[in-house]
Amino acid sequence: MSPGRVAAAVTPSVAAGEADVDAADGVVLDPFEAELDGVDAALDGVLARAAGVEAPEFGIVTPATTPAPIASASADVTMIRVCIPTPSVMPSISRPDEGRGSCQTYGMSHEPASEIDVQQAWSDPKLANILYHDWEASTYDEKWSISFDDRCISYARDRFEHVAGTSGWPYGDALELGAGTGFFLLNLIQAGVIARGCVTDLSPGMVEAALRNANNLGFDIGGRVADAESLPFDDESFDLVVGHAVLHHIPDVELAMREVIRVLRPGGRFVFAGEPTIHGDVIARKLSQATWWTATRVTQWSPLRQTWARTPTQLDESSRAAALESVVDLHTFDPDRLAATALRAGAVDVHTVTEELTAAWFGWPVRTFEAAVKPGALGMGWAMFAYKGWLALSRVDEKVFSRVVPDEFFYNVSITGTKANVSSSGDFG
């Protein structure tokens, strides 16, 4: 399982609410139907908790009016969970100056979300992302085993090198979109891939967490709350733009790609890693659903309950987090269509690679099992088994299965490309 890639435990009720989509015409093949009520209640609870307002009891009270989930597909990106037109509404938080400029660090203080914000989040994926990631910011690194040691430095460097090679290291000025707690950019700095960096995220809480991590590592980086579809930076500001597991959260991926090209200097590169593929995501989530169903029932057996079973409250918490992901996770990708999106946005030399076939089949059930059992029941021996198992299978995927299995069946897709090496006067350099 890729560190930093949010792979929440998928409960049966949540997984049943995922619609399958015919990519050719966007027809919903398996609508949410009756299970939507359970997802509604779960989402209502987690959004309310993020906002600090009273939440209804999980699984009992549902909103009187809930936007109908829409599943659609374009020529390049399949949207399989919740794809609702985004209204022009933003949360009640203090935002930095929307004007373009440098990556100066702005104050990140923000007001708690209001009850109105919570209701708006049902139909606004951006707002849902802010509420969810602000709520997760303080525990995100622990939850997803994110670190800034050799393990994650190697992971970040290898992901970058696999898709973009080592030419140009270190890049001078780098920007990370959807940085979260800074996992990708900070580890790339430690790996010698990047010299200077700036983190951005739609969530103020995540920007704060990334800057804290940078400070702990002794790095002086900038940070701004920013929307990837409208970046607050001048043209030609960066040599490199990176992101890890971010594109699937962005409503308009092509618009974000156009912004990436705009802020890159001529010849500058972008690298986005850890994005879910259409078929790989379906397989992984089905495995997670089966693991969750089995683990939460077996651990309730009386000889195992005290040592292994989570409490009903803890299980509800995991279910709520999984429910919210059905709103904040907007896309899965076909590698070729993702590349076409980047080309339309103005990129050149676009290239994609896919990773994790058997590693994902192993990693998703492992992480789901961890979420299903009592905290502390699994020790360091389990952690080493999980990490070494994922690592070994990743190597098998790269050396063997990548040669014979179609790329769209692998779980992760990474993409890179560059901005045409043209000066502002229009002359080729």
KOLTI-329966 format. One record per residue (C-alpha): z, y, x. Coordinates in steps of 0.02 Angstrom, whole numbers, plus 32768, in hexadecimal, padded with zeros to 4 digits. Example, Ala and Ser with C-alpha at 12.3 -4.5 7.8 and 13.67 -1.06 7.14 Angstrom:
<rs>
81867F1F826781657FCB82AC
</rs>
This chain:
<rs>
8000800080007FD080A9804680678116806D806281B080027FF181667F7E8055816A7EDF805480B97E9E80D480BB7E128112801E7DC080A37FFF7D2A80FF7FC27C9380A67F5A7C1180AC7FE87B93806480667C0D7FDD7FF57C507FA57FCB7BA17F8580837B887EFD808C7C0B7E5280997BBD7DBE803E7C087D2280A67C157C6A807D7C187C3380E77CAD7B8480F57C697BAA81547BCC7C65817A7BCA7C8A810F7B317D3F80DB7B207D42801E7B1D7DFD80007B0C7E5780947ABC7F1280B27ACA7F32807C7A177FE5805279E7802780517A9A8007810C7AA680AB812D7A4B810E80DE7AD880B181417B5B80C881E17AF7818381C97AF0818E819C7BA7812B82357BDB818F82A57B68822E826A7BBC81F582807C6F81A9832C7C50824683647BF882B183277C87824283847D03825784207C9B8312840C7C87830B84067BC9835083827B5482E082EB7B4882C982767AB6830681C37AC88284815C7B24821980F17AB4826181337A11822C81E679F08179821E7A09812E82CC79F680F282F7794880488326798E7FFE82DA7A2A7F5383057A737EDE82737A617EBA82237B0A7E0682327B3C7DB081C07BB87D0A81FB7BFB7C9681E37C8E7C1D82537CEB7B94821C7D5F7C0B82247DF37CC082127DBD7D0C819C7D3E7DA481E27CE57E0581527C9A7EB1818D7C6C7EC482387C1B7E3482B27C277E5C83457BB77E0983EF7BC97E83845E7C277EB884FA7BC87ECF859B7C287F8C858D7C307FFC85887CC880B5855E7CD7814085DE7CD9815C85DF7D94814F866B7E1280A7865F7E69806986AE7F0A7FE587357F057F4886E87EC07EDD87507F367E8886FF7FCB7ED1870E80777F2286AD81057F9A861A80F98034868880FC80CC862F80B58100867D801181A5866C7FB781A785CA7F56823385EC7EDC820785C17E29825585C27D7F827D851F7D2681F184EE7CB0820B85207BFD820184B07B65815A85037B3E811C84CF7BEB814C841B7BC480E8841B7B238052846D7B77805583E87BFF801983687B807F6E83B97B827F71840B7C2F7F6483917CC37F85841D7D3F8027844C7CEC805983957CDF803883847D9980A984187DBF813883D97D54812C83277D93811D83517E4C81A483D77E46821583547DF981E682D27E7E81E883467F16829B83287F51828E82697F4D81D3824E7F6981DC821C80228262819A8003820E81577F67816781397FBC81A7810D806B815A81A980B6819481CF81668160823181FF817981A982818100813782DD80DD80CF82418099815F81D9804F81BC826D7FE5812382917FB9810F81DA7F7D81C481C87F1D81C1826C7EC9811C82427E95815781957E4881F481DF7DF28199826E7DAD811181FC7D48818C81957D29821D820E7D3B81DC82BF7D928236834F7D1382BC837B7D57836E83737E0F8344838E7E7883A983847E35841482F67E7184C783037EA0850782567EBA848381D07EE1848E81177F29840380AB7F0A84017FF07F8B83AE7F817FF9839A8019809083577FBD811B834B803E80A0836380CE808582A980F27FCF82B3812A7FC4835A8184806A834E81E18047829F821E7F9782D382547FE4836182B9805882E4830C7FC38272832E7F6582FD83887EDC830B83057F0E83BB82CE7F4E845083337F8684C782A87F9F84A881EF7FBB84F081427FFA848E80AC7FCF84B27FF77FFF84607F557FFF848C7E9D80B984627E9C813084E37EE981B084597F01813883F47F6A8109848A7FD681C284A97FF581DA83F28026814483F6809C8184849280F382308445810681E383AB8156817B841881CA8215847A81FD827383D8822081E483A2829281E3844A82EB813A848082A68115853382718097851F81E480688587814D807585538099803785957FF2803A85607F3E7F80854D7F1A7F0785047E9D7E81849C7EF57E0084DD7E797E2185927EAE7E6485997F5F7EBB863C7F927E658647803C7DD886AC80857D2E865F80A67D1E85FF814A7DDA85F8816D7DEF854481A87DA584C582207DE3843181BB7E1B840E81087E79836D80E47ECB831780527F1C8270802D7F1D82287F7C7EF882D37F317E4782D37EEA7E7782607E5A7EF382E57E1E7E7383747E197E1D83907D707D7983D47DB97D5983797E5D7CB083CB7E7C7CF984797E677D83844E7EE37D00840C7F5D7CA184B17F4F7D42850C7F7A7D5B849A80107CAD84C380507CCA857C80347D698584809D7D24851881297CD6856B81C07C21853B81E97C25848B822F7CD4846F81EA7D0583C681A57D638384810D7DBC82DC81017E07829780607E5981EC806A7EB781767FF97E5781917F567E5381037ED67DAF80AC7EAF7D7B807C7DFF7D837FBF7E107E0B7FB97E957E80801F7E297E697FAE7D927E907F117DF77F287F607E4B7F727F9D7DA87F5A7EF57D537FB77EA27DE380417F237DD6804F7F0A7D1A80627E4E7D3180E37E677DBC81497EE17D5581487E707CBC81807DD97D2282017E2F7D9082597E8E7D05826D7DEC7CA2829C7D747D2D83217DE97D7283757DEC7CC7839D7D347CD8845B7D2B7CE0846A7CDF7D9083FD7D6B7DD6842D7DFE7D6984BD7E477DCB84647E437E7383B07E667E4383A17EB77D97838C7F717D7C83EA7FC17CED838C7FEF7C4E839E80A77C80834D80867D2982C080247CD982A180B07C5D829A812A7CEF821280C47D4481B480B67C9F81B881717C85817581927D3380E881177D1580C281687C6D80B182137CBC803581CF7D3A7FC181AB7CA87FB382687C967FB482A47D4B7F3F821C7D8D7E9882567D4A7E0F81F97DA77DD9815D7DFF7D3D81627E6B7C9D81077E917C8081277F4C7BC881527F3A7BE581C77EA87C74821D7F047BFD823A7F957B7C82827F1E7C0082FA7EDB7C22833A7F8B7B68834F7FAE7B5083B37F0F7BE184227F437B81844F7FE17BC483D580627B56838180E47B6B82E3814C7BD2829580C07C1981E880E07C91817580827CF380DB80B47D608067804C7DFF800B807D7E7F7F9280387E437EFC7FD77EC07E707FF37F397EF280397F3B7F487F907F4C7EA37F347FE77E867F9F80277F397FA880277F687EF0808D7ED17EB681047EEC7F4981257FA17F1C81327F767E6481B07EEE7E8A82157F6B7EEF82177FDF7E5882487F527DE282E27F107E3D838D7F5C7E5B83917FE37EE283D87F9C7F8383B27EE77F5683267EE07FD683567EFA808B82FE7F25812E82B77E75813A82577E938099821B7F3D80D681D57EF1817681847E64811581317EDF80A080F27F53812980B57ECA819F80657E6C811080067F0680D77FD37F2C818B7F937E7B81AB7F307E74810A7EE77F21812C7EA17EDE81CF7E577E4781767E077EBC80F77DBB7F2781817D7F7E9B81F17D477E1C816F7D3C7E5280BA7CEE7EFD80DB7C527EA081157C3B7E3780797C937E8B7FE57C437F227F8D7C9F7FC27FBB7CCA7FF07F087D437F5C7EFC7DB27F9D7F867E4680037F4C7E3880A27FB47DA2810F7FD77DA08197805C7D1B821D806D7CE7829680F47C5F831881097C3D83BD815D7C06846D81357B58849481727B6084E8821C7B19858D81E07B5D863782117B8686BD81907ADF870F81B97A86867181817A4C863A822F7A68858782657ADF857882F7
</rs>
